[in-house]
């Protein structure tokens, strides 16, 4: 029962975030795609702006 809610929640989070991010399957305990490298850490826009200037 809870599993379906979790999957729906994860899909919403994944869809709301960037599509190129590799979603990690908690039930398998690893990335859904083994060939793709792990996604880079998300950098907040404030840090990006300070680095650019």
C-alpha positions as CSV (number, residue, x, y, z in Angstrom):
1,X,0.0,0.0,0.0
2,X,2.7,2.5,1.0
3,X,4.8,1.3,-1.9
4,X,2.4,2.7,-4.5
5,X,2.3,6.1,-2.7
6,X,6.1,6.2,-2.6
7,X,6.4,5.4,-6.3
8,X,3.9,8.1,-7.1
9,X,5.7,10.6,-4.9
10,X,9.1,9.7,-6.4
11,X,7.7,10.1,-10.0
12,X,6.3,13.5,-9.1
13,X,9.7,14.6,-7.6
14,X,11.6,13.2,-10.6
15,X,9.2,14.8,-13.1
16,X,9.4,18.2,-11.3
17,X,13.2,18.2,-11.4
18,X,15.4,18.1,-14.5
19,X,14.6,15.2,-16.9
20,X,18.3,14.4,-17.5
21,X,18.8,13.6,-13.8
22,X,19.1,9.8,-13.2
23,X,16.5,8.7,-10.7
24,X,17.7,6.3,-8.0
25,X,15.4,3.3,-7.5
26,X,15.1,2.9,-3.7
27,X,13.7,-0.6,-4.1
28,X,16.8,-1.8,-6.1
29,X,19.2,0.3,-4.1
30,X,21.1,1.6,-7.1
31,X,20.6,3.9,-10.1
32,X,18.0,2.8,-12.6
33,X,20.5,3.1,-15.5
34,X,23.9,1.5,-14.8
35,X,25.5,2.8,-18.0
36,X,24.9,6.5,-17.2
37,X,27.2,8.2,-14.6
38,X,25.7,9.6,-11.4
39,X,24.2,13.1,-11.8
40,X,26.4,16.0,-10.8
41,X,25.6,17.8,-7.5
42,X,23.0,20.6,-7.8
43,X,24.6,24.0,-7.4
44,X,22.4,26.7,-6.1
45,X,22.0,29.7,-8.4
46,X,23.5,32.1,-5.8
47,X,26.8,30.2,-5.9
48,X,26.7,30.1,-9.7
49,X,26.2,33.8,-9.9
50,X,29.1,34.6,-7.5
51,X,31.4,32.3,-9.4
52,X,30.5,33.8,-12.8
53,X,31.3,37.4,-11.8
